Amino acid sequence: MRKLKEAARLLLEFKLGVRQIARTCDISTSTAHAYVDRLKELDVPYGEIAVMGDDELEELLFPQGERAPAKPLPDFEYLSKEMTRPGVTLMLLHEEYRKDNPDGYRRSRFYELYSKWANKVDPVMRFTHKAGEKMFIDFSGDA
């Protein structure tokens, strides 16, 4: 919820637009739009928002009955194991995910979530070597 309070600060104190708020807070423009619309409806000064707790602010802007259900996250470990099989692509896995979860994430967000997860779980290790000292072979295909 820190992003909600930051979005309120950017809107009410700095008068930034929706896209600038979305970029600054690293949220989607549709989410930023929802925050901005609710903040404008309530017309609460930032001084009051600044002293509120995160849960209190969330309850003020989005009362319990109005919350949209969260989209189910994909099983990233399963996706990672499946990606090692020949012929399996992230696009095929996304189609499978959408069959199981019709209201789930769209392709671009699905790819982004998987990429962030994969970068945290499987970091790349850099090798430093002298030229000509070792030979590396990169083979891609059926063997």
PyMOL commands that set and color helices and strands:
alter all, ss='L'
color gray80, all
select helices_A, chain A and resi 2-12+18-25+29-42+46-51+54-61+64-66+76-83+90-100+107-121
alter helices_A, ss='H'
color red, helices_A
deselect
rebuild
show_as cartoon
